[in-house]
Amino acid sequence: MAKKRQLELYLLRFLPHALRDDFVTVGVLLLESDGGYAEVRITRDWRMLQCVAPDVELEWFAMVEREIHGRLGQLRRREELVEFVSEKFGTMIDVAPTKAVLTENPEREMDLLTGMYLEPMERGERAQQRTGRGAIVNTMKEAFSDAGVLELMQRDLDVFQYTGQGDPFRIDFGYRVGDVVRMFHAVSVAANVDQALALAYRYSRIDAGMRARKLQASLTAVLDQGTASQDERIRFAIGMLEQNSVRVRTMGEVTEIAGEVRRELRA
């Protein structure tokens, strides 16, 4: 029988309101005190997060994961982790009290803990429709999964290699066919038109960076339903996307989008 290994489990909690006690568990960190196993995982399901902070920028959590992962080799005590998290993320991320874990297989245990703390409880049912970027991402994910292409696509594409070292931005979904890199990103103009404006500006740099590497970029922004609004700010934001060669489609078209992806990837 394999010897059981002793590890420490830390739950990372997002606190949207500094003066209130509500929080959402967004990360799981498992450390072996003798310097053996060390791993961190941040949730990819944003439904609960969207309930407490519908306007939160989800790219920020990808940056949190990278920052912590880069320091795993130096974090062996709770005090070190708390100090690092406080220094990097202020009061937005909290470290829950330590839990002891005994296991023969840390990798398998990490998978179990991820399922326990970071995955939604409901199975086989579509989540209740919510607003904001997270709802669009989930709708896209379900459509790509139903079309049988989700596993053929890349999630959370880093763009710093095209825009500059240190850029934390990631594109939600993408794949490459020949020299063409097709990308799809959720944008909630109903929540905040700045998302669209920031994407329009950043895409010009992504496109230039890819062209420098002999790649052809193709980006589709998937917007909220009902964006045919008379709100001039939304019209302006959509115009900026289109002027910067970003295709604009809505949540109502995700099944059609997924079908197009399926035809191209499985041709």
Number of C-alpha atoms within 10 A of each C-alpha: 4 7 9 12 15 16 20 18 20 21 23 22 18 21 21 18 13 10 7 8 8 12 20 21 20 24 23 22 21 24 25 19 15 9 12 12 17 21 16 20 22 19 19 18 16 21 21 17 21 19 14 16 17 19 16 16 12 17 14 12 19 19 16 18 15 14 15 20 16 10 11 18 14 12 20 17 13 17 11 12 18 16 13 16 20 15 10 14 12 11 14 15 23 20 21 14 10 12 11 11 16 13 15 13 13 22 14 11 15 20 11 12 18 19 13 12 16 22 17 14 8 8 8 5 6 10 13 8 11 14 18 24 28 26 23 24 24 20 20 25 19 17 20 23 14 13 18 15 18 20 9 16 17 14 18 16 14 15 21 16 12 18 19 12 9 10 13 16 19 18 18 19 22 21 17 17 10 8 13 14 15 17 21 23 21 27 27 24 23 19 15 16 17 15 17 23 20 13 21 22 13 15 22 16 16 20 20 16 20 19 14 11 11 11 16 18 21 17 21 22 23 25 25 22 17 10 17 11 11 8 10 9 15 20 15 14 21 24 17 18 23 15 11 15 17 22 15 17 19 20 22 14 15 19 17 13 20 22 18 12 22 17 11 10 14 9 6
